[in-house]
Amino acid sequence: MRAFRRLAALTAVTASAGLLLASAGGIASAAAKPAASVRLTSGHTWVTTGPGIATALIKHGIIPLAAAPGAQWLTLSPGVAAHFAFPVTGGKVSLSPLGGRVYHRGGIVFLNARTGKQIEVSNFTISLTHGDLTGIVNGNPKVRVPIFWLNLSHAVLKAGKHAVWARGIGLTLTKVAAGALNASLGTKLFAGGLKLGTAATLLRF
């Protein structure tokens, strides 16, 4: 428990200092020494599209749909936003250096309603070591690609007795993911560097 509180404190300091986990170099790799760590048991990660993103997708015929056991819903005020929720299935997070992975189930199917073309990304993994969120493509575990870079510079964190909560994590679409989406859906809508929205996560241990 003490280790996890230290993790939350370290992450909060990192966020307040404006460190971008999405920076080109990722997190500086310190000389490795045995890292204190905690094992995650459950939780959820939520993704919310940023202003204008959901409207732009729908306008171009691109419909994002949750893949089970993920869930989704729309809100209309103050603007149209798509929300997704994915269960955390486990993972292990280290303290020094900050790193580790958070595993999820579920995914998102991007459907081009005009052509019927689609692509699914699922079984997301958050890597604190690399500062990204990856997913497998079309159910193929051999094809895992980075989907978002993570930005903790505006994240708000709160630690509880058996959980830690983080919100305001920025999500920036990677160039690899943008290329895969455009090629699979037959569009030029996506671009690397697009600030797609934010994420929040509740991790239990």
C-alpha positions, 0 to 999 in steps of 0.5 A, a space after each residue: 500500500 505504501 508503495 502505491 501511495 508513493 506511485 501516486 505521489 510520483 505521478 502527481 509530481 510528474 504531471 505538475 512538472 508538465 512531463 509528457 509521456 507522449 514525448 518523442 523520447 518517451 520517459 527517460 530510461 534511468 539506470 535500472 535497479 530493482 523497482 517496487 511495484 504493485 499488481 492491479 486487480 481490476 478497474 476501468 478506463 474511460 475515453 471521451 472524445 474532445 470538442 468537435 471530434 465526434 461531430 466530425 467523425 459522424 459528418 464523414 460517415 465514420 461511426 465508432 462502436 464499442 466492442 464487448 465487453 467495452 461500453 459506449 454512450 453519447 452526450 449532447 451538452 455542451 457538445 456532442 461527445 462519444 464516451 467509451 468504458 473498458 474494464 481493466 483486467 490486470 497489470 503491474 506498475 513499478 515506481 522507480 523508474 516509473 513504468 509498467 502496464 495496465 491491461 484491458 478488454 474490449 475495444 472500438 470498431 470504426 465503421 465507415 457507414 458509407 462504404 461498409 469498411 471497418 477496423 477494430 482495435 481492442 485489448 488495450 494496454 497502457 504502458 507507463 514505460 513508453 507513455 502510450 496506449 496500444 491495441 491489437 488490430 482486427 483481433 490479431 494478437 500478432 498485430 499490436 500498434 500504438 494508438 495514442 500517446 498519453 499526456 499527463 501534464 494536466 492529469 488530476 490524481 487521487 489515491 485511496 486505500 485500495 485504488 488510485 484515480 486519474 483523470 484528464 489524461 490527454 490522448 493524441 493519435 499516433 501516426 501509425 494509428 492514423 495511417 491504419 484508420 485511413 487505409 482501412 476506412 478509405 478516408 483521409 480524415 485521420 492524422 498523426 498528432 490529432 488530439 482525440 480526447 481525454 482518458 480517465 482511469 480507476 485502478 484497483 489493487 
